[in-house]
């Protein structure tokens, strides 16, 4: 079968490998779409960051070279002997977090904090492939009213939904989202779904600011403006109740802290390394700093929102490509232009041609 495999930084190869085989507790999924995540881009640019090299991941048992892709969906084509409640032909979305199912976090239901946490497609072979074997606990059935194109964006939507759950955001609050990649845009859509009326967005890209307004932001500011802080203070009447940092840089982190009101909350969603902060200011204004990683127990609600027409994550999709064009039309296109937001790879066009034509 054909896969897109990571061998090293700037070394992605479309390859023919032996057909995937599922174990007793796994299902074999024919992939409909697989999104390219920012994590995938980082691994391509200058990885490895999360990809295991030299030793295997404790849950997947795999290491590089491996097939990328953790934002995917498809159709079940084989079912392991120990799997129940799933049958061949089922349409499914994949919740790609590995779980050891034995540590104290897994046993408490906080599986996103598993001591052996990881993601299929980063710590094990993933969905940028014609077929992939998936542990049965990752499966979420799809009703007919949810398209594969929508289901392929469930994973970043789950990241946004979990961050909102961590935030305690309430109707009537003023909200700021800094960084308008897929997660930031989905935060806006899902905050609007929760009844948040005032949502300000910040990004350096005019295309993404325009998209944010289309998806529900009430204002969108250029992050490079010298008077950004003053504008944010004016828009929020002295500070935002909740600020989501979804860009992952020192500059945007500092902006997030400065934009929060006294007693407000800053939720860190963007991935970044070491950063510095003014601890005196943080304490003096009693700012609450909250982090958010992955997701847990949010897929069913998101699928229901889509099925009932309240939420369409596919609105952030800007392009689909086939597997052979995934590198030039997907990875390189995302790095070259902010016009691209979410690119989906379509390894099996025959599976999706009834929904949307492939655009290369």
C-alpha positions in Angstrom: 0.0 0.0 0.0 1.0 3.6 -0.5 2.0 5.8 2.5 3.7 9.1 3.3 6.5 8.3 5.6 8.8 10.5 7.8 12.5 9.6 7.6 14.0 12.8 8.9 13.7 16.6 8.7 12.8 17.6 5.2 12.7 13.9 4.3 9.1 12.8 3.6 8.7 10.0 1.1 5.7 8.5 -0.7 6.5 4.8 -0.5 5.0 1.4 -1.1 5.0 -0.7 2.0 3.4 -4.0 2.9 -0.3 -3.9 3.5 -1.3 -2.9 7.1 -2.5 -5.8 9.3 -4.7 -5.3 12.4 -4.1 -7.1 15.7 -6.9 -8.7 17.8 -7.7 -5.4 19.5 -7.5 -3.3 16.4 -9.5 -2.4 13.3 -8.2 -1.8 9.8 -9.4 1.5 8.4 -9.4 2.6 4.8 -8.5 6.3 5.1 -10.8 8.9 3.6 -9.1 12.1 4.6 -6.1 13.0 6.8 -5.4 16.6 7.8 -1.9 18.1 7.9 -1.4 19.4 11.5 1.0 22.0 12.7 2.8 19.2 14.5 3.3 17.4 11.2 4.8 20.6 9.7 7.2 21.0 12.6 8.4 17.4 12.2 8.9 18.0 8.5 10.7 21.3 9.0 13.2 20.5 11.8 12.1 17.3 13.5 12.2 15.0 15.3 10.3 16.6 18.1 7.8 14.0 19.2 8.7 11.2 16.7 10.5 8.3 18.5 14.0 7.7 17.1 16.3 5.0 18.4 13.8 3.5 20.7 10.1 2.5 20.3 7.1 4.2 21.9 5.9 2.2 24.9 2.3 1.9 23.6 2.7 1.8 19.8 5.9 -0.3 19.8 7.0 1.8 16.8 9.8 4.2 15.9 11.0 6.2 12.9 10.7 5.9 10.0 7.0 6.0 10.4 3.8 7.2 8.6 2.6 10.6 9.6 -1.0 11.7 10.2 -3.3 11.9 13.3 -6.2 13.9 11.9 -8.1 11.2 10.0 -11.3 9.3 9.3 -12.4 6.5 7.1 -14.2 3.2 6.7 -13.6 0.0 8.6 -12.4 -2.8 6.3 -11.3 -5.5 8.9 -12.1 -6.1 12.6 -9.9 -7.9 15.2 -11.2 -10.9 17.0 -11.4 -9.0 20.4 -13.1 -6.0 19.0 -16.8 -5.5 19.8 -19.4 -3.0 18.5 -17.7 -2.4 15.2 -18.2 -4.0 11.9 -16.8 -3.9 8.4 -18.3 -0.9 6.5 -18.7 1.4 9.5 -17.7 5.0 8.9 -15.5 6.2 11.8 -13.5 9.2 13.0 -10.3 8.5 14.9 -9.4 9.9 18.3 -5.7 9.4 18.0 -4.4 9.6 21.5 -2.6 6.4 22.7 -3.6 5.1 26.1 -1.7 2.6 28.2 -5.0 1.9 30.1 -3.0 1.1 33.2 -1.5 4.3 34.7 -3.4 6.3 37.3 -4.4 8.9 34.8 -6.0 6.4 32.4 -7.7 4.6 35.3 -9.1 8.0 36.4 -10.4 8.7 32.9 -7.9 11.4 32.3 -6.4 9.5 29.4 -5.0 12.6 27.7 -2.5 12.8 30.6 -1.5 9.1 30.2 2.0 8.5 31.5 2.8 7.0 28.0 0.9 9.7 26.1 1.4 9.9 22.4 -0.5 10.1 19.1 -0.9 7.7 16.3 0.8 9.4 13.3 3.5 10.9 15.5 4.5 8.1 17.8 3.2 5.3 15.6 2.1 4.7 12.0 -0.8 7.0 11.1 -3.3 8.1 8.6 -1.3 9.5 5.7 -1.8 6.1 4.1 -4.3 4.1 2.1 -5.0 1.9 5.2 -4.0 2.0 8.9 -4.5 -0.3 11.9 -6.1 1.5 14.8 -6.7 0.4 18.5 -10.4 0.0 19.0 -10.6 2.6 21.8 -9.8 5.3 19.2 -12.9 4.7 17.1 -15.9 7.1 17.0 -18.8 6.0 14.8 -20.1 8.6 12.3 -23.7 9.2 11.4 -24.6 9.6 7.8 -25.2 13.3 8.4 -21.5 13.9 9.1 -19.3 13.9 6.0 -15.8 12.5 5.9 -14.5 16.0 5.1 -16.1 17.3 8.4 -14.8 14.3 10.3 -11.3 14.9 9.2 -11.3 18.1 11.2 -12.7 16.6 14.4 -9.2 16.2 15.9 -8.2 19.9 15.9 -11.8 20.7 16.9 -11.3 18.4 19.9 -8.2 20.3 20.9 -10.2 23.6 20.8 -13.2 22.1 22.7 -11.0 20.7 25.5 -9.3 24.1 25.8 -12.7 25.7 26.1 -13.6 23.2 28.8 -10.4 24.1 30.7 -11.2 27.8 30.4 -14.5 28.0 32.3 -15.6 30.6 29.7 -19.2 31.7 30.3 -21.8 33.6 28.2 -21.3 37.3 28.8 -17.5 37.0 29.0 -15.2 38.8 26.7 -12.8 36.4 24.9 -9.5 36.9 23.0 -7.9 34.4 20.7 -4.3 35.0 19.7 -3.1 32.9 16.7 -5.5 32.1 13.9 -4.3 28.8 12.6 -6.8 25.9 12.6 -7.0 25.7 16.4 -7.6 29.4 16.8 -10.3 29.5 14.2 -12.0 26.5 15.7 -11.9 28.2 19.1 -13.8 31.1 17.7 -16.4 28.8 16.1 -16.9 26.8 19.3 -16.9 29.8 21.6 -19.6 31.3 19.5 -21.5 28.0 19.8 -21.3 28.4 23.6 -23.0 31.8 23.4 -19.9 34.0 23.6 -20.9 37.3 21.9 -17.6 39.3 22.1 -14.7 37.5 20.5 -11.6 39.4 19.5 -9.0 37.7 17.3 -5.3 38.6 16.7 -3.0 37.4 13.9 -0.4 38.9 11.6 -2.1 37.4 8.5 -4.8 39.5 6.9 -6.3 36.4 5.2 -6.7 34.7 8.5 -8.1 37.8 10.2 -10.7 37.9 7.5 -11.5 34.2 8.0 -11.9 34.8 11.7 -14.5 37.5 11.2 -16.4 35.2 8.8 -16.4 32.5 11.4 -17.7 34.6 14.3 -15.0 37.0 15.6 -16.5 40.4 16.4 -13.1 42.1 15.8 -9.7 41.0 14.3 -6.5 42.9 14.9 -3.1 42.8 13.3 -0.6 41.5 15.8 2.2 43.7 14.5 0.6 47.0 15.3 2.6 49.2 17.8 -0.6 50.2 19.6 -2.0 46.6 19.8 -2.1 46.7 23.6 -4.0 49.9 23.7 -6.5 48.6 21.1 -7.1 45.5 23.1 -7.6 47.4 26.3 -10.2 49.6 24.6 -12.0 46.7 23.0 -12.2 44.8 26.3 -13.0 47.8 28.5 -9.8 47.1 30.5 -9.0 43.5 29.9 -10.5 40.2 28.6 -12.1 37.6 30.9 -10.3 34.8 29.0 -7.4 34.8 26.6 -6.5 31.8 24.5 -2.8 31.7 23.3 -2.9 29.6 20.2 0.3 30.8 18.4 3.1 29.5 20.6 5.7 32.3 20.9 7.2 34.6 23.5 5.6 37.6 21.9 2.1 36.2 21.7 2.4 34.8 25.3 3.4 38.2 26.6 0.5 39.8 24.7 -1.9 37.3 26.2 -0.9 38.1 29.7 -1.1 41.8 29.2 -4.5 41.5 27.6 -6.2 39.6 30.4 -8.2 41.6 33.0 -7.4 41.5 36.7 -8.5 38.0 37.9 -8.8 36.8 34.3 -7.5 33.6 32.8 -4.9 32.8 30.1 -5.2 29.4 28.5 -2.1 28.1 26.7 -3.0 26.0 23.7 0.0 26.8 21.4 3.1 24.7 21.8 6.3 26.6 22.7 9.5 26.0 24.6 11.0 28.0 27.4 9.4 31.4 27.9 9.8 34.3 30.4 7.1 36.2 32.3 6.7 39.1 34.7 5.7 37.1 37.8 5.2 40.3 39.8 2.6 41.5 37.3 1.0 38.0 37.2 0.6 37.9 40.9 -0.4 41.5 41.4 -3.2 41.2 38.9 -4.1 37.7 40.1 -4.0 36.2 36.6 -4.8 32.5 36.3 -2.6 30.6 34.0 -4.1 27.4 32.6 -2.7 24.9 30.1 -4.5 22.5 27.8 -3.2 19.3 26.2 -5.0 17.1 23.7 -8.6 16.2 24.7 -10.8 13.7 26.4 -14.4 12.8 26.1 -15.3 15.5 23.6 -15.7 13.6 20.3 -19.3 12.4 20.8 -20.6 16.0 21.6 -18.7 17.4 18.6 -20.0 14.8 16.3 -23.5 15.5 17.5 -23.1 19.3 16.9 -22.1 18.5 13.3 -24.8 16.0 12.7 -27.5 18.5 13.9 -26.1 21.3 11.8 -24.8 23.6 14.6 -21.1 23.3 13.8 -19.2 22.7 10.5 -15.4 22.4 11.1 -14.9 21.8 7.3 -15.3 25.6 6.9 -11.6 25.9 7.7 -10.5 23.5 5.0 -8.8 25.3 2.1 -7.5 22.5 0.0 -7.5 18.7 -0.6 -4.7 16.8 -2.3 -4.0 13.2 -3.1 -1.2 11.2 -1.5 1.2 11.7 -4.4 0.9 15.5 -4.1 0.9 15.7 -0.3 4.4 17.1 -0.1 4.3 19.8 -2.7 0.6 20.6 -2.6 0.2 20.1 1.2 3.3 20.5 3.4 5.2 23.0 1.2 2.0 24.9 0.4 1.2 25.4 4.1 4.7 26.6 4.7 4.7 29.0 1.8 1.4 30.8 2.3 -0.9 31.8 5.1 -3.8 31.6 2.6 -3.7 27.8 3.3 -5.3 26.9 6.6 -6.2 23.3 6.7 -5.1 20.9 3.9 -6.6 17.4 3.7 -4.8 14.5 2.1 -7.1 12.1 0.3 -5.4 8.6 0.0 -8.5 6.9 -1.4 -10.4 9.3 -3.8 -12.9 6.6 -4.6 -14.1 6.6 -1.0 -14.9 10.3 -1.0 -15.7 11.2 -4.6 -19.5 11.2 -3.8 -18.9 14.0 -1.2 -16.4 16.4 -2.7 -14.3 16.4 -5.8 -10.6 16.2 -5.2 -8.8 19.5 -5.8 -5.0 19.3 -6.4 
